[in-house]
């Protein structure tokens, strides 16, 4: 079975073409990166004024983005929204809002959820369902989940949050892929209904294809939002990121078109893999999870063809595909899978 080494460990998160080229030095070029869940058709930003790069970010720009994000995500008001330099930096911060104790991560899950809880001093356990969280005071849930796309009903999450509240606990819902989730399944609108122990995290870069911007949001009751803001400190989000987020999140026409476009691409991945005899397990419209006997062999085969995908050492039959950028990339993927 394929084993990750120190040089290739970045492939555990995907997106590192430098590590991929070290692993597959003779691969066909250019490399096609299907190892992430990032939209391959990014939002096109306008030319930004030099002031955004030369001056410290204005508080008014942060407030404007919070208001736009509240409308886009369905949060009750801007006071519930904390802009941050990516959701990754938020994970250990929100985990640290509770004193160390038992933390449950609904698994399989994005690996950084457990890592963040451990960094905050919690004893982390992986559980398979909400009901298995037991006496944990901190629960992390991906919704839709990465890598299998599992969706949890809002009513079930609210019930869990009520149980946690009774013992001073907190529910953190990672909605990194909710931009392509079913309409009406986000917990953001619930934050105005006395849900003081729920934090919802939203990623900007994945859906808008602008991961390098490093922008994300924590959505929470205003007192918790204020605590997170204080922990981040002043000028946490760069001026260009504030401007990019405000522009993109307000572009509802682009958002709607992109949801339809991504849905068609996800269906195309499923059709391609099932026609090849593999089993489509689900995912989201930004990535698809597939079951393949000996997934590491297909990983190496595609790598030699210059196509980087994701495998999971703890699930040797799983392989995850992101979305190709253009027809040339689709053809290369189809040819490579057919050759396998």
Secondary structure, DSSP 4 states (H G I P E B T S, - for coil): -----TTTGGGGTS--HHHHHHHTTT--SSPEE-SS---SS---PPPPPTHHHHSPPPHHHHHHHHHHHHHHHT-S-GGGEEEES-SHHHHHHHHTTS-S-EEEEESS--HHHHHHHHHTT-EEEEESSGGGGTT-SEEEEESS-TTT-----HHHHHHHHHHHHHTT-EEEEE-TTGGGSPTT--SGGGGGSS-TTEEEEEESHHHHT-GGG--EEEE--HHHHHHHHHHH-TT-S-HHHHHHHHHHHT-HHHHHHHHHHHHHHHHHHHHHHHHTT-EEEEEETTEEEEE-TTHHHHHHHHHHTTEE-EEETTEEEEEEE---SSHHHHHHHHHHHHH-
